[in-house]
């Protein structure tokens, strides 16, 4: 017994990742993903949005695909590529709308509006959307959105069309998340993500070509190119790698806390580095939206726990 306990303790200790590595990984999904909204705003100053998002994720998807193949994963089959294409349209369509909107909406406000995606996730989930806490969370989140993006509030500084585009982006993201649970892309999470980015980027680049965006891109400056390089290397490859690893070594509920931190970091960076105005209404709206996200996460977790305790019939 004593020897078995020692062995179990040794195995647990061996499987526990170094604390410094955990801190670095959480810093990546907190700080890097929080900074991507500012990087997008800088990138679309001279880069057309469809072209920027398409090139960004074509590069990131290629790196992730190479990584997956080097790990020994098999080349995906044709049906897997078809499933990934559909899923990629949800994901990259959401990113493309945010990039377009950030030509009109400040990066911090964009992050707050994008944080509403859990509202759409739960509204699309029939198992939890009827719960009182869920509906209260949805109402609180909508009040936050109206406070931030209300077109009737003079001097709000938030473009209504840009705000609507980000909300549609959040809806696409939520629909994609709901669909991924029912029809996951075959293969590992790493391979699935790489396929989604590659197929989605091809569609976006085709749309960019048809719309004539490459001609507009002739006036691109180094500042926008540097921002896009940051999005490719850090926003996509580094942060996603950290996220993928954390899902394996930490609890999903702890990993999901980045949803609360990213908008706060985006607001701070937009204010300090980009000269964006962060008034009392913006802070209040962000507080309401983040409170809504917390309520929805808590209600969803409770619903899953309740279903797990129900006896089998």
Residue, then its C-alpha position, 0 to 999 in steps of 0.5 A: x500500500x505504502x509503495x503504491x501510494x509513493x508511486x502514485x504520488x510520483x506519477x502525479x508529480x511527474x504529470x504536473x506541468x512546471x508552474x512557470x510554463x502554466x503561467x506563461x501559457x495563461x499569460x499568452x491567452x490572456x495578454x496576446x488574445x487581449x492585444x489582438x483587437x488593437x493589432x487588428x485595428x492597426x492592420x486594417x488601417x491600410x490593409x483591406x480586411x478580407x485580404x488581411x484575415x485571409x493571409x493571416x490565417x493561411x499562414x497560421x493554418x499552414x504552420x499548424x498543419x505542418x506541426x500536426x503532420x510532424x507529430x505523425x498525424x495522417x493527411x485528412x480525407x476528402x470528407x474531413x476537408x469538406x466538414x472543415x470548410x463549413x466550420x471554417x466559414x463560421x470561424x473566419x467569417x466571424x474574424x472577417x466581420x470584426x476586421x471590417x468593423x474595426x475600421x469603424x469601431x475602436x478596438x476596446x469597444x470591439x472586444x467588449x461587443x465580441x465578448x457577447x458570443x456566449x449569449x448566442x451559444x446558450x441561445x442556440x443550446x436548447x438544454x440550457x436556454x430556458x433556465x432563469x439564470x441563463x435568461x437573466x444573463x442574456x438580458x444583462x448582456x443585451x443591456x450592456x450592448x445597448x449601453x455601449x452601442x446605442x445609436x441614440x446616445x449622442x457622442x457615443x463614438x461607436x458606429x452602429x453598423x460596425x457594432x452590428x457587424x461585430x454582433x453578427x460576428x459573435x452570432x457566427x462564432x456561437x453558431x460555429x461553436x454549437x455546430x462543432x459540438x454536434x459535427x466535429x471535424x475528424x482528427x485531433x483538435x490541432x489538425x481540425x483547427x489547421x484545416x478550418x483555417x486553411x479552407x476558410x482562408x482560401x474562401x476569404x482570399x477568393x472573395x478578396x480577389x473578386x472584390x478587388x482588394x489586392x489592388x487597394x493593398x498597394x498602399x500598405x505601410x510597414x506598420x500594418x504589415x508588422x501588426x499582421x505579422x504579430x497576429x500570425x505569429x503570436x495571435x494565432x500560432x503562439x496563443x493557440x498552441x498555449x490554448x491547446x496545451x492548457x486544455x490538456x493540462x488544466x481545467x476547461x473552466x479555468x482556461x475559459x477565464x480568458x473570455x473575462x480578461x481579454x476585453x479588459x486588456x483590449x480596453x486598456x491597450x486601446x486607451x494607452x497605446x491607440x488613444x481610444x476614449x474609454x468613458x464611464x459608459x464604456x466601463x459600465x457596458x463592459x462590466x455588464x457584458x462580462x457579468x453576463x458571460x460569467x452568469x451564462x458560464x455558471x448556469x451552463x456548468x450547473x446544467x451539465x452537473x445536473x444532467x450528470x447526476x440524473x440516474x439512467x432510466 
